[in-house]
């Protein structure tokens, strides 16, 4: 939309073109639950801009979830990706701002502080599902995300540039995408090293224990989120 606006394309035309690109994005990437959620929320962003209305990410994620479940109610039972995507996003929307305010006095160390707080927020909300469904608790998620997450945006950018360049010339595309290939090699290397570390995750075998720990963890995370809100916003 911003790109089209730069070329003086009208807001109405820009809205429809951006909407078509969102649909194509979802189709080209396989239409997984996380992609559809992102596309729905992205559509609500441009719809709010088109209608000159305020955009609320919390309302957007609720509407996206309602739309997807209306289309397929079995997502809640049979698609773990749906749960993980929505819970991780909810953690970023609900818990991350509270953690950011609570830890505002801590040094940033570049992007490290932001990445750690975002990782904690998303991981906290998906942890009950990881325990119940997979029976695992990853212990090195902070390390992996600090090492990998800052490299994701440039990886996406150089992949996009390489894809465009590849339309003109395969050789040019390979050259333009080389930084993305190097970054992807780094990401896979980090994962390969961390996964080989002994006791990198806690595993629970008993289904009854999984459910008990999952419910207990969900209750604890809800209480911590509520408590942080009381501390950071005592008058709300």
Secondary structure, 3 states (H helix, E strand, C coil): CHHHHHCCCCHHHHHHHHHHHHHHHHHHCCCCHHHHHHHHHHHHHHHHHHCCCCCCHHHHHHHHHHHHHHHCCCHHHHCHHHHHHHHHHHHHHHCHHHHHHHCCCCCCCCCHHHHHHHHHHHHHHHHHHHHHHHCEEECCHHHHHHHHHHHHHHHHHHHHHHHHHHHHCHHHHHHHCHHHHHHHHHHHHHHHHHHCCCCCEEECCCHHHHHHHHHHHHHHHHHHHHHHHHHHCCCC
